[in-house]
């Protein structure tokens, strides 16, 4: 979120709209990822009812030369 838009409810409105559409589509749960350093975002997600899950996230970067 752009710093100038923080605290205006934009993030909450977008997240709630996405959740409402997901519910209309029959989705049973929503997952999202957020770095721990994004304290304001994480606080917002908790306020909106998201629960922190203990999980491992792995990433492997693929270099162009590895694809040949």
Secondary structure, DSSP 4 states (H G I P E B T S, - for coil): --GGGTTTTHHHHHHHHHHHHHHHTT---------TT-HHHHHHHHHTT--------------GGGG-
